[in-house]
């Protein structure tokens, strides 16, 4: 019950934080002078296209961009009625993309779950690779195993993701017949889910997962190795060894558990960093993720599209942080007890 209460408490703070983030996102996006419609209106007037100017003016009024900024925000979130009543984010309306001339929901509809899928696969790859390699490197420190894993880790950190993507593109296709680009075969795009479509997605995920997850796995492995080495040098470990505790049991009972704390705490940062860090990889690999869409929206000052994507990344961050906080409480009872005292 205590864990459940803590999870409910963290969920409530997550919603409050998301509200504050929404204010910051909307304010920051509006900081640069001008906006997409203002720029378009100025361009149309310069070329004498009065019909285009009328349409842009209509869109400004339709989406309340002619109102004060605080009213624009309240209407965008759904706290204040707009031209069509209460119809903002919390009512399920993500706004209109002026750059793509269609609703934001239609633009991000397919890319949202593909983005989540790619990054969850990369996170899974990070933990499956970093966990055993980090533990083995610490347990066998100053041996060829430690030096080899450190070399592989430094290689993963030093190699740019886009370069790794190009290398895997070429050799993966040449020697393993891996598909080039995209997250599924074009024949399955827009088709309902089927076993063949799932197989196509899984095969297309191999290269992006490896490329996006490599640097994260290398960094995580080095961090786990350092934490575990620090724990292994503490007096309680020497006492356990002196009393004859088996090395494997001693390693897993306390040092590994303590070394996991920063490992688990990184879950909150891993997802958003991968979403933002995979933008260039998505462009190089032609992935239908949300990264290239965000890049286009920010370049063109497409207000509602860029705001929605940033809110989506913020939501991923907050969900990841909440999950890591709950796992930390389960992993280390001292955190829970310290919370009671405060």
Buried (B, 14 or more C-beta within 10 A) or exposed (E): EEEEEBBEEBEEEBEEBBEEBBEEBBEEBBEEEEBBBBBBBEEBEEEEBEEBBEBBBEBBEEBBBEBEEEBBBBBBBBBBEBEEEBBBBEEEBBBBBBBBEEBBBEBBEEBBEBBBBBBEBBBEBBBEBBBEBBBBBBBBBEEEBBEBBBEBBEEBBEBEBBEBBBEBBEEBBEEEEBBEBBBBBEEBEEEEEEEEBEEBBEBBBBBBBBBBBBBBBBBBBBBBBBBBBEBBEEEEBEEBEEEEBEEEEBBEEBBBEBBBBBBBBBBBBBBBBBBEBBBBBBBBBEBBBBBBBBBBBBEBBBBBBBBBBBBBBBBBBBBBBBBBBBBBBEBBEEBBEEEEEE
